[in-house]
Structures are given as C-alpha cells and as structure tokens.
Amino acid sequence: MMSFIEAQEALELLIDDLPPEIFKGLNCGVSLIPDTLYDNNGLLILGRYHVEPNGLGRYVTINYGSLMASYRHLSPREFAEKIRCVLHHELTHHLEHRAGDRSLEIQDENDVREMLSKRG
C-alpha cells in the first residue's frame, strides 16, 4: 500500500521524467487529490483532464482515493505504475485537446459503453 505522501512523491518523479514540452499550455499543472470519484454510471474516475470554460485554466487531477479503491492491494512499485498510466492517459487528453483531436475521448466513451454492457 502506498500512502498519499508516497504517491505524491512518485507522481513528482514521474512528472520530472517527462519532457517539459508536454506540459505546455497546462497552466494549472498536475495534482494528486485525495478524492474517490465516480462517474454517473458508478465507475471510478482515476484521473481527469480539466479545461475551464473561460479557457484560462487547463490542469490534470489524479484521484488517490479512486486509485486506492481499485489498487490498494498492489505493491508500491505496482501502484506507482498505475499512477504513471493515469498521468500519461490524462496528458494524452491534454495533447489531443491542444491539437483539436478527440480520439482518446471517443475511445474512453466506447470503453465505458463496453464495461457497462458487460455488467448486464
């Protein structure tokens, strides 16, 4: 199990390993928040890319509580890998948004539909 502080430190290292160009336009940065969030379908939200309606703020949040709800059983190394996956996913949303592309957003919607159809 990884504490919130340990997860924050892991996230900071992951951010430091990425080229600074990826963060261009992400003017409010990346934050680990303690929240456990669910979407309207009851699925956990591990992270989100946010664009403020006024266009002045873009940022990424990674939900520690949601990650813990899903991956509490993992070793710290494995948990850090999940953080990396969420970070990269949300940064891909950022890069696609800047390029005017919605491919990952559409894929996420398709993935949710598929998960819900398997629920029955």
N, C-alpha and C positions, 0 to 999 in steps of 0.2 A: 504494500500500500504506500502511496506517495502523499505526503502532506501538501496542503495548499502552498506553503512556502517553497517546498521542494519542487512542486510543479511550476511555480513562478520562475524559479531559478533555471529549470530545464527549458522553459519557454524562452527565457532571455538568451540562453546559449544557442537555441535553435534559430532565433532571430539574428544573432550575431554571425551565424554561419551563412546567411543568405546575402546575395549581392544587394547593396543599397538601392539600386535602380528599381527593384521590385516594390519598394515602399514609396516610390514617387507618387504623389497625389493622395497618399494615405495619411492625411494631415492630422488625424487624431490617433494614429498608431494602432497597436495591438495590445489588448488587455485580457488577462485571465480574471474572470469574475467567479464568485463562489456559487452562483445560481445553478439550480436544477430547473431547466426549462423544457416545456413540452409544446408541440405544435397543436393545432386544432384536432388532430387525429389521435392524440395521446402518444405520439412518438417523441422520444427525447431529442432535443436540439443540442448538439455538441458544440457548435460554433455558428457565428453569423457574421456576414459582411453587411455593414450598415452604410447607407448613403442618406444623409439628412436631406429633407425635401428642399431646403434652400440652396443645396449644392455646396455648402460651405464645409461640411464635415463628412469624411469617409473614415471608417475605422472597422476593426475586427475585434469581436469578443469571442473568447473561448470559455465555455461553461464548465468549470471544475466540477460542480455538483452533478451535472449530467454525465461527465466522464466517469466520476466515481460510481454513479448508479449503474453504469454499463461495464466498467472495467476495474472495479475495486479489487478483484482477485488477482490482477496482474502484478508481476514484479515491477519495481521502479523503472527498470530499463524498458520493459514492455509498455508500461504506462506512458513513458516519455515518447515512445514511438507512436502511440495513439495521439498524443498532443501534436507531434510533428505532422501526422496525417491530416489532422483537423486544420492546423495552421496552413499547410500547403493548399488544402482544399479551399479555404476562405481567401487566401491570397490569389488563387486562380480566379475566383469570382471577381476580385478587385481588378486584376489584369484584363479579364474579359470585359468588364464594365467599361474600363478606360478605352478599350478597342471597339466598343459597340457590339460586342458578341454576347449572346445569351446561351451558348451551347451547354455550359455546365449547369446553369439554372434550369434549362429544359430537361437535362439528364436527371437532376435532382427530383424534379416533379415526376418524371417517369419512374424513378426508383421508389418514391413514396407510393405511387399507384400500385406498383408491383408488390410492395410489402403489405399494403392494405388488402390486396386481392388474396394473398396467402393466409391472411388472418381468417378469412371465410366470411 
